[in-house]
Amino acid sequence: AGARSWNDLPAQAVKYVRYIEELIGAPVALLSTSPEREDTILVTDPFQD
């Protein structure tokens, strides 16, 4: 099963996501760790100002 929270992710995965954010110049809002819906992590709320 995939990770279900940001804190469940390995340090290397967090580092990779932060690198992608820097590369594209935008924050990652959702992160899926498997095909299952419940394995989707809300990194930042895209609807919050």
C-alpha distance matrix in Angstrom:
0.0 3.8 6.8 8.7 12.1 14.4 14.9 11.4 12.0 13.8 17.5 17.8 15.4 17.5 20.6 19.6 19.2 22.5 24.1 23.2 24.7 27.8 28.1 28.1 29.8 27.6 24.8 21.3 20.7 17.2 14.2 11.3 8.2 7.0 9.5 8.6 11.3 9.8 7.7 11.3 13.1 16.9 18.4 21.9 23.4 25.2 27.7 28.9 32.1
3.8 0.0 3.8 6.3 9.3 11.2 12.2 8.9 8.9 11.2 14.7 14.9 12.1 14.0 17.2 16.2 15.5 18.8 20.5 19.6 20.9 24.1 24.5 24.5 26.2 23.9 21.1 17.6 17.2 13.8 10.7 8.1 4.9 5.4 8.8 8.3 10.3 8.9 5.6 8.5 9.9 13.7 14.9 18.5 20.3 21.9 24.7 25.8 28.8
6.8 3.8 0.0 3.8 5.9 7.7 8.5 5.4 6.0 9.0 12.3 13.3 10.6 11.7 15.2 14.9 13.9 16.8 19.0 18.6 19.4 22.4 23.5 23.5 24.7 22.4 19.3 16.0 15.5 12.6 9.8 8.5 6.0 8.2 11.6 10.7 11.5 9.3 6.1 8.1 8.0 11.6 12.4 16.1 18.1 20.2 22.9 23.5 26.5
8.7 6.3 3.8 0.0 3.8 7.1 8.4 6.5 8.2 11.8 14.6 16.0 13.1 13.3 17.0 17.0 15.2 17.7 20.5 19.7 19.9 23.2 24.5 24.1 24.9 22.1 18.7 15.5 14.2 11.4 9.5 8.6 7.7 9.6 12.1 10.3 9.9 7.0 4.9 6.4 5.9 9.3 10.8 14.2 15.7 18.1 20.4 20.9 24.1
12.1 9.3 5.9 3.8 0.0 3.8 5.4 5.2 7.0 10.8 12.8 14.8 12.1 11.3 15.1 15.7 13.6 15.5 18.7 18.4 18.0 21.1 22.9 22.7 23.0 20.3 16.7 14.0 12.8 10.9 9.5 10.1 9.7 12.5 15.1 13.7 12.7 10.1 8.2 8.1 5.6 7.9 8.5 11.8 13.7 16.6 18.8 18.8 21.8
14.4 11.2 7.7 7.1 3.8 0.0 3.8 5.4 5.6 8.9 10.0 12.1 9.6 7.9 11.7 12.7 10.7 12.1 15.4 15.5 15.0 17.8 19.9 20.0 20.1 17.7 14.1 11.8 11.5 10.4 9.0 10.7 10.5 13.9 16.9 16.1 15.3 13.2 10.7 9.9 6.6 8.1 6.9 10.3 13.1 15.8 18.5 18.1 20.5
14.9 12.2 8.5 8.4 5.4 3.8 0.0 3.8 5.5 8.0 9.1 12.1 10.6 9.1 12.5 14.3 13.1 14.1 17.3 18.1 17.8 20.2 22.4 23.0 23.0 20.9 17.3 15.3 15.2 14.2 12.6 13.8 12.8 16.1 19.3 18.3 17.9 15.3 12.9 12.9 10.0 11.6 10.5 13.6 16.3 19.2 21.7 20.9 23.2
11.4 8.9 5.4 6.5 5.2 5.4 3.8 0.0 3.8 6.6 9.2 11.6 9.9 9.8 13.3 14.5 13.7 15.5 18.3 18.8 19.1 21.7 23.4 24.0 24.6 22.5 19.1 16.5 16.4 14.6 12.2 12.4 10.5 13.4 16.8 15.9 16.1 13.5 10.8 11.8 9.9 12.6 12.2 15.7 18.2 20.9 23.5 23.3 25.9
12.0 8.9 6.0 8.2 7.0 5.6 5.5 3.8 0.0 3.8 6.4 8.1 6.1 6.6 9.9 10.8 10.4 12.5 14.9 15.4 16.2 18.6 20.1 21.0 21.8 20.1 17.0 14.4 15.1 13.4 10.5 11.1 9.1 12.5 16.1 16.0 16.5 14.6 11.3 11.7 9.9 12.6 11.5 15.1 18.1 20.3 23.3 23.2 25.5
13.8 11.2 9.0 11.8 10.8 8.9 8.0 6.6 3.8 0.0 3.8 5.4 5.3 6.6 8.8 10.1 11.0 12.7 14.5 15.7 17.1 18.8 20.2 21.7 22.7 21.6 18.8 16.6 17.9 16.4 13.4 13.9 11.6 14.7 18.5 18.9 19.8 18.1 14.6 15.2 13.6 16.1 14.5 18.1 21.3 23.3 26.5 26.3 28.3
17.5 14.7 12.3 14.6 12.8 10.0 9.1 9.2 6.4 3.8 0.0 3.8 5.4 5.2 6.2 8.6 10.0 10.7 12.3 14.4 15.5 16.6 18.4 20.3 20.9 20.2 17.7 16.2 18.0 17.3 14.7 16.1 14.3 17.7 21.4 22.0 22.5 21.0 17.5 17.5 15.3 17.2 14.8 17.9 21.4 23.3 26.6 25.9 27.5
17.8 14.9 13.3 16.0 14.8 12.1 12.1 11.6 8.1 5.4 3.8 0.0 3.8 5.5 5.0 6.1 8.7 9.9 10.4 12.4 14.3 15.3 16.3 18.4 19.7 19.4 17.4 15.8 18.1 17.3 14.4 15.6 13.8 17.0 20.5 21.8 22.7 21.7 18.0 17.9 16.2 18.2 15.8 18.9 22.5 23.8 27.3 27.1 28.5
15.4 12.1 10.6 13.1 12.1 9.6 10.6 9.9 6.1 5.3 5.4 3.8 0.0 3.8 5.4 5.0 6.3 8.6 9.8 10.6 12.4 14.3 15.2 16.7 18.1 17.2 15.0 12.8 14.9 13.7 10.7 11.8 10.3 13.7 17.1 18.4 19.0 18.3 14.6 14.2 12.7 14.8 12.8 16.0 19.5 20.7 24.2 24.3 26.0
17.5 14.0 11.7 13.3 11.3 7.9 9.1 9.8 6.6 6.6 5.2 5.5 3.8 0.0 3.8 5.4 5.2 6.2 8.6 10.0 10.6 12.4 14.2 15.6 16.2 15.2 12.6 11.0 13.1 12.8 10.6 12.7 12.1 15.8 19.1 19.9 19.9 18.9 15.5 14.4 12.0 13.3 10.6 13.5 17.1 18.6 22.0 21.6 23.1
20.6 17.2 15.2 17.0 15.1 11.7 12.5 13.3 9.9 8.8 6.2 5.0 5.4 3.8 0.0 3.8 5.5 5.2 6.2 8.8 9.9 10.6 12.3 14.5 15.1 15.0 13.2 12.4 15.2 15.4 13.4 15.6 15.0 18.6 21.7 23.0 23.1 22.4 18.9 17.8 15.5 16.5 13.4 15.8 19.6 20.6 24.1 23.7 24.6
19.6 16.2 14.9 17.0 15.7 12.7 14.3 14.5 10.8 10.1 8.6 6.1 5.0 5.4 3.8 0.0 3.8 5.4 5.0 6.3 8.7 9.9 10.4 12.4 14.0 13.9 12.6 11.2 14.3 14.1 11.8 13.7 13.3 16.6 19.5 21.2 21.6 21.4 17.9 16.6 15.0 16.2 13.5 16.0 19.5 20.0 23.7 23.8 24.9
19.2 15.5 13.9 15.2 13.6 10.7 13.1 13.7 10.4 11.0 10.0 8.7 6.3 5.2 5.5 3.8 0.0 3.8 5.4 5.1 6.3 8.7 9.8 10.7 11.9 11.0 9.1 7.4 10.5 10.6 8.8 11.5 12.0 15.5 18.1 19.5 19.2 19.2 16.0 14.0 12.1 12.8 10.0 12.3 15.8 16.2 19.9 20.1 21.3
22.5 18.8 16.8 17.7 15.5 12.1 14.1 15.5 12.5 12.7 10.7 9.9 8.6 6.2 5.2 5.4 3.8 0.0 3.8 5.5 5.0 6.3 8.6 10.1 10.3 9.9 8.3 8.3 11.6 12.7 11.8 14.9 15.6 19.2 21.8 23.0 22.4 22.1 19.1 16.9 14.5 14.4 11.0 12.4 16.1 16.5 20.1 19.6 20.3
24.1 20.5 19.0 20.5 18.7 15.4 17.3 18.3 14.9 14.5 12.3 10.4 9.8 8.6 6.2 5.0 5.4 3.8 0.0 3.8 5.4 5.1 6.1 8.7 9.7 10.6 10.3 10.4 14.1 15.1 13.9 16.6 17.1 20.4 22.8 24.6 24.4 24.5 21.3 19.3 17.3 17.5 14.3 15.7 19.1 19.0 22.7 22.6 22.9
23.2 19.6 18.6 19.7 18.4 15.5 18.1 18.8 15.4 15.7 14.4 12.4 10.6 10.0 8.8 6.3 5.1 5.5 3.8 0.0 3.8 5.4 4.9 6.1 8.2 8.5 8.6 8.2 11.9 12.7 11.8 14.5 15.6 18.6 20.5 22.5 22.1 22.8 19.7 17.4 15.9 16.0 13.3 14.5 17.6 16.9 20.7 21.1 21.7
24.7 20.9 19.4 19.9 18.0 15.0 17.8 19.1 16.2 17.1 15.5 14.3 12.4 10.6 9.9 8.7 6.3 5.0 5.4 3.8 0.0 3.8 5.5 5.4 5.7 5.3 5.2 6.2 9.9 11.8 12.0 15.3 16.9 20.1 21.9 23.4 22.5 22.9 20.2 17.4 15.4 14.6 11.6 11.9 14.9 14.2 17.8 17.9 18.1
27.8 24.1 22.4 23.2 21.1 17.8 20.2 21.7 18.6 18.8 16.6 15.3 14.3 12.4 10.6 9.9 8.7 6.3 5.1 5.4 3.8 0.0 3.8 5.6 5.1 7.0 8.1 9.9 13.5 15.6 15.6 18.8 20.2 23.4 25.4 27.0 26.2 26.6 23.8 21.1 19.0 18.2 14.9 15.0 18.0 17.3 20.7 20.4 20.0
28.1 24.5 23.5 24.5 22.9 19.9 22.4 23.4 20.1 20.2 18.4 16.3 15.2 14.2 12.3 10.4 9.8 8.6 6.1 4.9 5.5 3.8 0.0 3.8 5.7 8.2 10.1 11.2 14.9 16.5 16.3 19.0 20.4 23.2 24.9 27.0 26.5 27.3 24.4 21.8 20.3 19.8 17.0 17.3 20.1 18.8 22.3 22.6 22.3
28.1 24.5 23.5 24.1 22.7 20.0 23.0 24.0 21.0 21.7 20.3 18.4 16.7 15.6 14.5 12.4 10.7 10.1 8.7 6.1 5.4 5.6 3.8 0.0 3.8 5.6 8.3 9.5 12.8 14.7 15.2 18.0 20.0 22.6 23.8 25.8 24.9 26.1 23.6 20.6 19.3 18.4 15.9 15.7 18.0 16.1 19.5 20.2 19.9
29.8 26.2 24.7 24.9 23.0 20.1 23.0 24.6 21.8 22.7 20.9 19.7 18.1 16.2 15.1 14.0 11.9 10.3 9.7 8.2 5.7 5.1 5.7 3.8 0.0 3.8 7.0 9.7 12.7 15.4 16.4 19.7 21.9 24.7 26.0 27.6 26.3 27.2 24.9 21.7 19.9 18.3 15.5 14.6 16.8 15.0 18.1 18.2 17.4
27.6 23.9 22.4 22.1 20.3 17.7 20.9 22.5 20.1 21.6 20.2 19.4 17.2 15.2 15.0 13.9 11.0 9.9 10.6 8.5 5.3 7.0 8.2 5.6 3.8 0.0 3.8 6.6 9.1 12.1 13.7 17.1 19.7 22.5 23.6 24.9 23.2 24.0 22.0 18.7 16.8 14.9 12.4 11.2 13.1 11.3 14.4 14.8 14.4
24.8 21.1 19.3 18.7 16.7 14.1 17.3 19.1 17.0 18.8 17.7 17.4 15.0 12.6 13.2 12.6 9.1 8.3 10.3 8.6 5.2 8.1 10.1 8.3 7.0 3.8 0.0 3.8 6.1 9.3 11.0 14.7 17.2 20.2 21.7 22.5 20.7 21.1 19.1 15.8 13.5 11.5 8.7 7.6 10.1 9.2 12.7 12.7 13.0
21.3 17.6 16.0 15.5 14.0 11.8 15.3 16.5 14.4 16.6 16.2 15.8 12.8 11.0 12.4 11.2 7.4 8.3 10.4 8.2 6.2 9.9 11.2 9.5 9.7 6.6 3.8 0.0 3.8 5.9 7.3 10.9 13.5 16.5 17.9 18.8 17.2 17.6 15.5 12.2 10.2 8.9 6.5 6.9 9.5 9.0 12.8 13.5 14.8
20.7 17.2 15.5 14.2 12.8 11.5 15.2 16.4 15.1 17.9 18.0 18.1 14.9 13.1 15.2 14.3 10.5 11.6 14.1 11.9 9.9 13.5 14.9 12.8 12.7 9.1 6.1 3.8 0.0 3.8 6.9 10.3 13.4 16.0 17.0 17.2 15.0 15.4 14.0 10.3 8.4 6.0 5.0 4.6 6.3 6.0 9.7 10.8 12.9
17.2 13.8 12.6 11.4 10.9 10.4 14.2 14.6 13.4 16.4 17.3 17.3 13.7 12.8 15.4 14.1 10.6 12.7 15.1 12.7 11.8 15.6 16.5 14.7 15.4 12.1 9.3 5.9 3.8 0.0 3.8 6.7 10.0 12.3 13.3 13.5 11.4 12.0 10.4 6.8 5.7 4.8 5.5 7.1 8.4 8.6 11.9 13.5 16.1
14.2 10.7 9.8 9.5 9.5 9.0 12.6 12.2 10.5 13.4 14.7 14.4 10.7 10.6 13.4 11.8 8.8 11.8 13.9 11.8 12.0 15.6 16.3 15.2 16.4 13.7 11.0 7.3 6.9 3.8 0.0 3.8 6.5 9.4 11.1 11.7 10.7 11.1 8.5 5.6 5.1 6.6 6.8 9.7 11.7 12.3 15.7 17.0 19.6
11.3 8.1 8.5 8.6 10.1 10.7 13.8 12.4 11.1 13.9 16.1 15.6 11.8 12.7 15.6 13.7 11.5 14.9 16.6 14.5 15.3 18.8 19.0 18.0 19.7 17.1 14.7 10.9 10.3 6.7 3.8 0.0 3.8 5.7 7.3 8.2 7.9 8.8 5.9 4.2 6.1 8.9 10.1 13.1 14.6 15.2 18.2 19.9 22.7
8.2 4.9 6.0 7.7 9.7 10.5 12.8 10.5 9.1 11.6 14.3 13.8 10.3 12.1 15.0 13.3 12.0 15.6 17.1 15.6 16.9 20.2 20.4 20.0 21.9 19.7 17.2 13.5 13.4 10.0 6.5 3.8 0.0 3.8 7.2 8.1 9.3 9.3 5.6 6.3 7.9 11.3 12.2 15.7 17.5 18.6 21.6 23.0 25.8
7.0 5.4 8.2 9.6 12.5 13.9 16.1 13.4 12.5 14.7 17.7 17.0 13.7 15.8 18.6 16.6 15.5 19.2 20.4 18.6 20.1 23.4 23.2 22.6 24.7 22.5 20.2 16.5 16.0 12.3 9.4 5.7 3.8 0.0 3.8 5.4 7.8 8.7 5.9 7.6 10.4 13.8 15.3 18.6 19.9 20.7 23.5 25.3 28.3
9.5 8.8 11.6 12.1 15.1 16.9 19.3 16.8 16.1 18.5 21.4 20.5 17.1 19.1 21.7 19.5 18.1 21.8 22.8 20.5 21.9 25.4 24.9 23.8 26.0 23.6 21.7 17.9 17.0 13.3 11.1 7.3 7.2 3.8 0.0 3.8 6.5 8.8 7.4 8.6 12.2 15.1 17.1 19.9 20.7 21.0 23.5 25.8 28.9
8.6 8.3 10.7 10.3 13.7 16.1 18.3 15.9 16.0 18.9 22.0 21.8 18.4 19.9 23.0 21.2 19.5 23.0 24.6 22.5 23.4 27.0 27.0 25.8 27.6 24.9 22.5 18.8 17.2 13.5 11.7 8.2 8.1 5.4 3.8 0.0 3.8 5.5 5.5 7.5 11.2 14.1 16.7 19.4 19.8 20.6 22.8 24.9 28.3
11.3 10.3 11.5 9.9 12.7 15.3 17.9 16.1 16.5 19.8 22.5 22.7 19.0 19.9 23.1 21.6 19.2 22.4 24.4 22.1 22.5 26.2 26.5 24.9 26.3 23.2 20.7 17.2 15.0 11.4 10.7 7.9 9.3 7.8 6.5 3.8 0.0 3.8 5.4 5.8 9.4 11.5 14.7 17.0 16.8 17.6 19.4 21.6 25.1
9.8 8.9 9.3 7.0 10.1 13.2 15.3 13.5 14.6 18.1 21.0 21.7 18.3 18.9 22.4 21.4 19.2 22.1 24.5 22.8 22.9 26.6 27.3 26.1 27.2 24.0 21.1 17.6 15.4 12.0 11.1 8.8 9.3 8.7 8.8 5.5 3.8 0.0 3.8 5.5 8.2 10.7 13.9 16.4 16.4 18.1 19.7 21.4 25.0
7.7 5.6 6.1 4.9 8.2 10.7 12.9 10.8 11.3 14.6 17.5 18.0 14.6 15.5 18.9 17.9 16.0 19.1 21.3 19.7 20.2 23.8 24.4 23.6 24.9 22.0 19.1 15.5 14.0 10.4 8.5 5.9 5.6 5.9 7.4 5.5 5.4 3.8 0.0 3.8 6.4 9.8 12.2 15.3 16.2 17.8 20.1 21.6 24.9
11.3 8.5 8.1 6.4 8.1 9.9 12.9 11.8 11.7 15.2 17.5 17.9 14.2 14.4 17.8 16.6 14.0 16.9 19.3 17.4 17.4 21.1 21.8 20.6 21.7 18.7 15.8 12.2 10.3 6.8 5.6 4.2 6.3 7.6 8.6 7.5 5.8 5.5 3.8 0.0 3.8 6.6 9.2 12.0 12.8 14.1 16.5 18.1 21.4
13.1 9.9 8.0 5.9 5.6 6.6 10.0 9.9 9.9 13.6 15.3 16.2 12.7 12.0 15.5 15.0 12.1 14.5 17.3 15.9 15.4 19.0 20.3 19.3 19.9 16.8 13.5 10.2 8.4 5.7 5.1 6.1 7.9 10.4 12.2 11.2 9.4 8.2 6.4 3.8 0.0 3.8 5.8 9.0 10.4 12.4 15.0 15.9 18.9
16.9 13.7 11.6 9.3 7.9 8.1 11.6 12.6 12.6 16.1 17.2 18.2 14.8 13.3 16.5 16.2 12.8 14.4 17.5 16.0 14.6 18.2 19.8 18.4 18.3 14.9 11.5 8.9 6.0 4.8 6.6 8.9 11.3 13.8 15.1 14.1 11.5 10.7 9.8 6.6 3.8 0.0 3.8 5.7 6.6 8.9 11.3 12.1 15.2
18.4 14.9 12.4 10.8 8.5 6.9 10.5 12.2 11.5 14.5 14.8 15.8 12.8 10.6 13.4 13.5 10.0 11.0 14.3 13.3 11.6 14.9 17.0 15.9 15.5 12.4 8.7 6.5 5.0 5.5 6.8 10.1 12.2 15.3 17.1 16.7 14.7 13.9 12.2 9.2 5.8 3.8 0.0 3.8 6.8 9.0 12.0 11.9 14.4
21.9 18.5 16.1 14.2 11.8 10.3 13.6 15.7 15.1 18.1 17.9 18.9 16.0 13.5 15.8 16.0 12.3 12.4 15.7 14.5 11.9 15.0 17.3 15.7 14.6 11.2 7.6 6.9 4.6 7.1 9.7 13.1 15.7 18.6 19.9 19.4 17.0 16.4 15.3 12.0 9.0 5.7 3.8 0.0 3.8 6.0 8.8 8.3 10.6
23.4 20.3 18.1 15.7 13.7 13.1 16.3 18.2 18.1 21.3 21.4 22.5 19.5 17.1 19.6 19.5 15.8 16.1 19.1 17.6 14.9 18.0 20.1 18.0 16.8 13.1 10.1 9.5 6.3 8.4 11.7 14.6 17.5 19.9 20.7 19.8 16.8 16.4 16.2 12.8 10.4 6.6 6.8 3.8 0.0 3.8 5.4 5.5 8.7
25.2 21.9 20.2 18.1 16.6 15.8 19.2 20.9 20.3 23.3 23.3 23.8 20.7 18.6 20.6 20.0 16.2 16.5 19.0 16.9 14.2 17.3 18.8 16.1 15.0 11.3 9.2 9.0 6.0 8.6 12.3 15.2 18.6 20.7 21.0 20.6 17.6 18.1 17.8 14.1 12.4 8.9 9.0 6.0 3.8 0.0 3.8 5.7 8.1
27.7 24.7 22.9 20.4 18.8 18.5 21.7 23.5 23.3 26.5 26.6 27.3 24.2 22.0 24.1 23.7 19.9 20.1 22.7 20.7 17.8 20.7 22.3 19.5 18.1 14.4 12.7 12.8 9.7 11.9 15.7 18.2 21.6 23.5 23.5 22.8 19.4 19.7 20.1 16.5 15.0 11.3 12.0 8.8 5.4 3.8 0.0 3.8 6.5
28.9 25.8 23.5 20.9 18.8 18.1 20.9 23.3 23.2 26.3 25.9 27.1 24.3 21.6 23.7 23.8 20.1 19.6 22.6 21.1 17.9 20.4 22.6 20.2 18.2 14.8 12.7 13.5 10.8 13.5 17.0 19.9 23.0 25.3 25.8 24.9 21.6 21.4 21.6 18.1 15.9 12.1 11.9 8.3 5.5 5.7 3.8 0.0 3.8
32.1 28.8 26.5 24.1 21.8 20.5 23.2 25.9 25.5 28.3 27.5 28.5 26.0 23.1 24.6 24.9 21.3 20.3 22.9 21.7 18.1 20.0 22.3 19.9 17.4 14.4 13.0 14.8 12.9 16.1 19.6 22.7 25.8 28.3 28.9 28.3 25.1 25.0 24.9 21.4 18.9 15.2 14.4 10.6 8.7 8.1 6.5 3.8 0.0
